[in-house]
């Protein structure tokens, strides 16, 4: 089916579905609007809770990342210092051997 024909058929299907839904709706318009409004409020509250949870998890992940980065930095610094010390000791030993 061509792309040009799919879109009108989609909208035709949506229109037919809406029409059937209105004809066979189990509640009056006011009850349906109230139901939609309450579900929207519930969804809003749910999203607020989930976004708060997400912020907490993101903050925890950032803190863990910072902690890990700090440990890696300290380990790298210690390795560099140990390398420098080993180099100094090697130079001193070489200097002592050549002085003999």
ZIWOHU-V810905 format. One record per backbone hydrogen bond with DSSP energy under -0.5 kcal/mol. NH is the residue of the N-H (numbers start at 1). CO is the residue of the C=O. E is the energy in kcal/mol with one decimal. If there is no record, write none. Layout:
# ZIWOHU-V810905
((NH CO E) (NH CO E))
This chain:
# ZIWOHU-V810905
((5 2 -0.6) (6 2 -1.2) (7 3 -1.1) (8 4 -0.7) (9 5 -1.4) (10 6 -2.3) (11 7 -2.4) (12 8 -2.3) (13 9 -2.3) (14 10 -2.3) (15 11 -2.5) (16 12 -2.4) (17 13 -2.4) (18 14 -2.5) (19 15 -2.5) (20 16 -2.5) (21 17 -2.3) (22 18 -2.4) (23 19 -2.3) (24 20 -2.3) (25 22 -0.9) (32 28 -2.5) (33 29 -2.6) (34 30 -2.3) (35 31 -2.4) (36 32 -2.7) (37 33 -2.7) (38 34 -2.6) (39 35 -2.5) (40 36 -2.4) (41 37 -2.3) (42 38 -2.5) (43 39 -2.5) (44 40 -2.4) (45 41 -2.5) (46 42 -2.6) (47 43 -2.7) (48 44 -2.2) (49 45 -2.4) (50 46 -2.6) (51 47 -2.6) (52 48 -2.1) (53 49 -2.4) (54 50 -2.7) (55 51 -2.4) (56 52 -2.2) (57 53 -2.7) (58 54 -2.6) (59 55 -2.7) (60 56 -2.5) (61 57 -2.5) (62 58 -2.5) (63 59 -2.5) (64 60 -2.7) (65 61 -2.4) (66 62 -2.7) (67 63 -2.5) (68 64 -2.7) (69 65 -2.7) (70 66 -2.5) (71 67 -2.4) (72 68 -2.6) (73 69 -2.4) (74 70 -2.5) (75 71 -2.7) (76 72 -2.6) (77 73 -2.6) (78 74 -2.6) (79 75 -2.4) (80 76 -2.5) (81 77 -2.6) (82 78 -2.5) (83 79 -2.3) (84 80 -2.5) (85 81 -2.6) (86 82 -2.5) (87 83 -2.3) (88 84 -2.6) (89 85 -2.7) (90 86 -2.4) (91 87 -2.5) (92 88 -2.7) (93 89 -2.6) (94 90 -2.6) (95 91 -2.4) (96 92 -2.3) (97 93 -2.3) (98 94 -2.1) (99 95 -1.2) (100 96 -0.9))
